[in-house]
């Protein structure tokens, strides 16, 4: 009986040592695991966090706002001199109304509206140092209602080229989602006037 008890105790001690040894090997193995280096992140602004109550964030994009009155005199377009980098992209949104809380609804261009007078299309084009918002319509000059040509408000978002690689992360049709994705707020929007 004494031999049997000793054998059981020795087996138990031996098993505990094996478990401990395997645990140590496993811990060392996990500590040594290392995968490939990930893609480089986006550079932030230089400076100290917390200055004037703000964190040092990423401000590589620009959001602009403008008001436009389209007319035959300006060929139903508004031209802007604004420089962007070669890989950057431009998104333009038109204010289409507001809800009860005065939250403005923004719709991306191009945008087609079927008015009583005919078809109205808001669109834009851009180069590295210029962009234009323009109106195309099937309605003869002077017959288009003022609601389609006067006091039209647009927001222009410059999306940095490196953000375009993450295109699947945001719905570009949703202005608020784009603002959130870029880390922008209403106070970050700059005013720009046509040339």
Long-range contacts (C-beta under 8 A, 24 or more apart in sequence): 42-162, 42-163, 57-183, 58-183, 59-183, 59-188, 60-160, 60-162, 60-163, 61-157, 61-158, 61-159, 61-160, 61-163, 61-182, 61-184, 62-157, 62-158, 62-190, 63-155, 63-156, 63-157, 63-158, 63-179, 63-182, 63-184, 63-188, 63-189, 63-190, 64-155, 64-156, 64-157, 64-158, 64-189, 64-190, 64-191, 64-192, 65-153, 65-154, 65-155, 65-156, 65-189, 65-190, 65-191, 65-192, 66-133, 66-153, 66-154, 66-156, 66-191, 66-192, 66-193, 66-194, 67-151, 67-152, 67-153, 67-154, 68-133, 68-152, 68-153, 68-154, 68-194, 69-149, 69-150, 69-151, 69-152, 70-135, 70-148, 70-149, 70-150, 70-152, 71-149, 72-141, 72-142, 74-194, 75-134, 76-134, 76-135, 76-136, 76-137, 76-149, 77-132, 77-133, 77-134, 77-135, 78-132, 78-133, 78-134, 78-194, 79-130, 79-131, 79-132, 79-194, 79-195, 80-130, 80-131, 80-132, 80-133, 80-156, 80-192, 80-194, 80-195, 81-129, 81-130, 81-195, 82-129, 82-130, 82-131, 82-156, 82-192, 83-128, 83-129, 84-126, 84-128, 84-129, 84-158, 85-128, 85-160, 85-161, 86-128, 86-161, 87-160, 87-161, 87-162, 87-164, 88-158, 88-159, 88-160, 88-161, 89-158, 89-159, 89-161, 89-164, 90-124, 90-126, 90-131, 90-156, 90-157, 90-158, 90-159, 91-156, 91-157, 91-159, 91-172, 91-178, 92-124, 92-131, 92-133, 92-154, 92-155, 92-156, 92-157, 93-154, 93-155, 93-156, 93-157, 93-175, 94-122, 94-152, 94-153, 94-154, 95-152, 95-153, 95-154, 95-155, 104-153, 106-155, 106-175, 106-176, 107-173, 108-172, 108-173, 108-175, 109-133, 109-154, 113-148, 115-139, 115-144, 115-145, 115-148, 116-145, 117-143, 117-144, 117-145, 118-144, 120-144, 120-148, 122-152, 131-156, 155-189, 156-192, 157-182
